[in-house]
Amino acid sequence: MSVPTFEPALVVAPRGGWRVLRSAVVDPLGALGLLLVLLIVLGALLADLSPYLPSKLSIPDRFAPPSPAHLLGADHLGRDLFTRVLYGARIALLVALVATGISFAGGLVLGMAAGYGPRWLDSLLILCFDALRAFPTVMLALALVTLTGPSLYAVIAVVVIATLPGYARVVRAQTMALKGTEFVLAARALGASGPRILKVEVMPNLIGPLLILISMDIPVVITIEAGMSFLGLGVRPPTPSWGTILNDGYVYIRESPWPAVAGGLPIVIATLGFTFLGETLRDRFDPRLRGDG
């Protein structure tokens, strides 16, 4: 007997999803968050249009204050700080997108396996999640960099190890809640296999909450990357990174405050933008927060 096709229940339709996004943009806080996020993204995409190279030295411009020639001033080697911030946005967004993408996929698969699988598998995966979360992020970064050396790959690995267990736990809890719902029980009674139920019935109901978590975790990932680069555990000079710019500002704070401002300002903008956008999307997707139920 052929297995019938099951339509997933409780899933936001694509058109409804667009309505949610439009309503989030109408919200002042959501609009501000989207504007700040677009500012960061556009800066990263248009970095090549800068008249300066991020590593070009110009000793006469050393510690130059902000001016039409150098919008954010220049650092201790005369490098244009605005250009370095734009190229640093590429590093920050690359790490954020790659690391959260890996954590999203891994957390989704492992969380569904833990929530829908047998009890022994759930206990084993929960033990692994708790063991990974028990490591402080800084200690984990130090241990990994000691083994592999400072690199962009080490930063991504640290972020994935630090964030994947959180996604997996959220997916596990949601999967266990959905496992007893009527549409899942009906699919099981009609002969659908476990993987099919997870793919068709359960997974579509997990994407929305995970996307909201990702939008709110991206600033955390950016901060981790900047922090590791600041400590010399991430991107190595002369590659521009917000963390290395901030480190230069800290070292030469007595000579000029502008490198510190240039390194810290984009981190603040990215954090506020993604946080505002994530909070607004959460309010729109959750009916209880909207007051609809």
N, C-alpha and C positions, 0 to 999 in steps of 0.2 A: 504494500500500500504506500503510495507516495505521500510524503509529508506535506500538509497544507501550508500555505504561506500565511504567516502571522504578521499583523500590523502592530508595531510597538505602540504601547499605550503611554499616556502622560508625557508625550514628547512635544516640545514646542515646534510648530510648523515653521519652515523657513520664512514664510511671510510674516508670521507672528514674531519670529526672532528679529527681523528687520524693524518691525514696529517697536520692539523693545529697545533696539539700538537708537532709533530715531527719538524715542521718548527720553532716552538717557542723554542725548545731545541737547534736547530742549531744557533739561534740568541745568541750572547755572553751574552747579558743582561739576556735573558730568561734562558740560561744554568746556569749562576751564581745564579739566583733566585731559580731555581730548586735544585741546589746543596746545597744552604743554607737551604731550606725547608727540604730536605732529611736529612741534618745534624741534624736538630731539631727533626724530626720524629724518626730517628734511635736512637738518644740519649734517647728519651722517651721509645722506645721499649726495648732497651738493658740496662735500668737502673738497672735491677736486677743482672746484671753481675758484678756490682761494688763490690769490696771486703768490702766496708763499708756499714753500715746502715745509712739512712739519719738523724736519730735522736740519733745515738750513741755518747755519750759524751766521750771526751778524754782530760781531763784538761792539761796534759803535752804538748799536741799539740796546746794549745790555741794560736791563732793569728799566727800560723805557716805560713811562706811564701810558695809560689809555689815550689814544689819539685817533684821528681819521686813518692814519697809516697802520696803527696797531690798535684794534678796537678794545682788546683786553690787556694791552701792554705787551712787554717782552720779558723773557726769563733771564737767568744769569748767563746764558750763552747767546742772547739776542734773538732767540727763536720766537716767532709770533705765537702768542698764547691762544688767540682765537682760532688759528689754524690747527693748533695741537688739540684744542678742545673738540673741534669738529671731527678730526681723525680719531680722537679718543672715544667719541660716541660710537664709531664703528666697532671698536673693540668691545665696548660695553654691551651694545645691542647684539653683537655676534655671540658673546658668551651667554647672554640672557636667553636668546632664542634657541640656541643649540642645547644648552643645559636644561632649560625648562621643557623643550621638546622631548628630550630623552627621558626626563623624569615623568613627563605626562604619559608617554607610551609605556614605560616600564611600570609606573604606578597603576595605570589602568589594567594592564594584563595581570600583574601580581595581585592587585587588590581584588579583582573579580575571581581569580583562582582561590584566594583565601576565603572570600565571602561565600562562594558557591560550591567549593570543593569539599572533600572529606575533612573530618575534624582534625586528623593528624597533619594534613597539609596546612590547615589554618594555623595550628599551634606552631608548626615549624617556621612558617613565614612571619608570624607575629614575633617569634623569637629573633629572627634575623632583622626585622624592622626595628625592634627595641634595641638590639645590639648596635645597629648603625646610628640610631638617634642618641645613644648614650655618649658617643664621642663628641667633645666640644669641637666646633668648627675650626678654631685656630689650631688646636692640637692635631686634628686630622690633616689640616693643610701642612703643618710642619713635618708630620710623618711622611706624607706623600711626596712633598718636595724634596725631602732628604733622600728618598729612594729614586725619584725620577729627575730631579732638578727643576728649577723654575721654568715654567712655560705656560702657554695658553691652554694646552691640553691638561696640565695639572689643575688649573683653575676650574675648567669644565668638570673634571673628575670630582673635585671637592664639592662643587655645587650639586652635582647629581647625587652623590652619596648623602649630602646633607638634606636634600629636598625630596628625593624619591620616597623615603618611608612615610612622609607626611601625606603625599598624594595617595599612596597605597592604602593607608589607614582610612582615609576618607572614602575611597572607592569600596573598600571592604565593608565599612559600616552601611553605605548606601545599598550595596549588593545584598547584604543580609536583610535589609529592610524590604527590598523589592522581591526577594526570593519567596516571600509568603503572600504576595499580592495575587489577585484573582487572575490577571492576564498571564502571569507566569505559571500559575497552577493549571490554567486551561491549556496553555501550550504544552506543558509536560504531559497532561492527560491525553492530548491528541497525538502524542508520540514524538514530539520534537526532542532532539538530542540536547545535551548540556551545552556544547559549544554553540549550537544554533540559538538556544534561548539566550545565552549571554550576548551573542552578536546582535540579534534582532530585537529582543525584548528589554534587556538590561542595559547594554552599553549606551543606546541613545539617551537614556535618562541620566547618564552620568557625565556626559560631555559638558553640559551647561555649568554645573557646579565646579567642575575642574577648570574650565576656562576662566571663571571668576577668580578661583584661587591663583591661577597663573598670572592674571593681570595684577593681583595684589602681591605676588611673590617676585615679580620681575624687579622691583626696586630693591628687594632684599638681595637678589642675585647680583645686581649692579653694585651694591655696597660691598658684597663679598669680594667681587673682582677688584674693586678699587682698594679695598683693605689689603688684599694679598699683594697687589702691585705696590702699595704704599710701603709694605713691610719687606719688599724685595723678593716675594715668593711667587709672583705672577709674571706679568709681561715685563720683559727686561728692556731697559733703555738701549737705544734711543727711540724705540717704538712708543708712540704717544699713547698714554693711558691716563684717565682721570686720576688714578691713584699715584702714578709717578709724577704727574704735574703737582698734585697736592703735597707729595713728599719734597719736591724741590721748593715749594712755597714754604714748607715748614723749616727746611734747612736755611733758607735765605730770608726768613721773615723780617729780620732786622734791616736788611738792605731794601726790600720792597714788599709790600703786602699783596701786590697784584697776582703773583703766581698762586698764592694760597686761595685768593678769591676765585681765580680762574679754575682751579681744581675742585673747589667745593661747590661753586654755584651750579654747574650742570648736574651734580649728584642730587642737590636739593630739588632742582627743577624736575628731574626724572622721578624722584621719589614722590613728590607731590602729584605729578601728572598721573602716574600709574595708580597711585592710591586713590585719588579722587575718582578716576574712571572705574576702578574696580569696585569701590563702595557704591557708586551709582548703579552699575550693572547688577550688583548683588541686590540692591533695593528693588530694582525693576523685575528681576527674575524670580524673586521670592515673594509669593502672594501674601504671606503673613506680614512682611515688612511694608508692602504696598497698601495693606489694609483691605485686600480683596477676599480674605478668608481668615 
